[in-house]
Amino acid sequence: MKLLGHDGSPYVRKVRIALEEKRIRYEQVPERPSAPGSRVSEWNPLGKIPVLVSDKGRAIYDSRVIVEYVDALASEPRLIPTDLEDRTEVRRWEALGDGIADATVLVSHDYDKIQSAEWHGKQRLKIERGLATMERDLGSREFCFGDRFTLADIAAGYALGYLDRVLSDIDWRSAHPRLEALAERLAKRDSFARTLPKG
Ligand SMILES: N[C@@H](CCC(=O)N[C@@H](CS)C(=O)NCC(=O)O)C(=O)O
């Protein structure tokens, strides 16, 4: 199995954390969609990474679909609960993490400051509200959902890690001490440590 996508992409890291947690072997091909001659669109018509290419040559995208597929490949540890209500709650955490990452990508990629201050303010508000919701919903629990590690923790952890890397001016730790403690716990997991982008 091959995973197309470079380490700088938050969504690639999300998928890699899931693969590491499930102890599934894969080969990473560090594709960049924006690089000249990139072949990503041959696998994903949307031209986005990550793409998981199975041994039979089947391409799977995007990160949400890949994580669901990966979770079903090996039964333990279960990342997405089977019960409808539990599953929906975990997927809601995933939507929060993805939404924070999406807004972070948009803001951090506006290198030439083409977008207005109002646009930037709106994106940053999405990040702030997303974090506030995570902080509230985490409460005093050890894990984001239930009493064990799930995709909800991957979602929160990869989004916070990406924020730290590319929008370090956002001091989310002062306002969200529970998320700070969560991020510290997650950083100790092998899956998070092994997938931390270098540099
Ligand atoms: N919702 C998608 C987002 C994927 C995405 O936006 N990836 C970025 C890299 S961080 C990308 O490939 N961008 C290239 C493009 O949009 O042309 C997912 O979860 O996989």
The ligand as a Gaussian input file, in Angstrom:
#p B3LYP/6-31G(d) Opt

LIG

0 1
 N      -10.432000      17.473000       2.686000
 C       -9.206000      16.979000       2.120000
 C       -8.185000      18.104000       2.074000
 C       -6.944000      17.724000       1.292000
 C       -6.124000      18.944000       0.917000
 O       -6.645000      20.081000       0.826000
 N       -4.818000      18.726000       0.726000
 C       -3.950000      19.810000       0.297000
 C       -2.559000      19.633000       0.918000
 S       -2.544000      20.141000       2.621000
 C       -3.768000      19.729000      -1.201000
 O       -3.542000      18.658000      -1.721000
 N       -3.849000      20.869000      -1.879000
 C       -3.614000      20.935000      -3.293000
 C       -4.756000      21.580000      -4.019000
 O       -5.781000      21.897000      -3.394000
 O       -4.611000      21.767000      -5.233000
 C       -8.699000      15.795000       2.963000
 O       -9.107000      15.688000       4.106000
 O       -7.952000      14.945000       2.447000

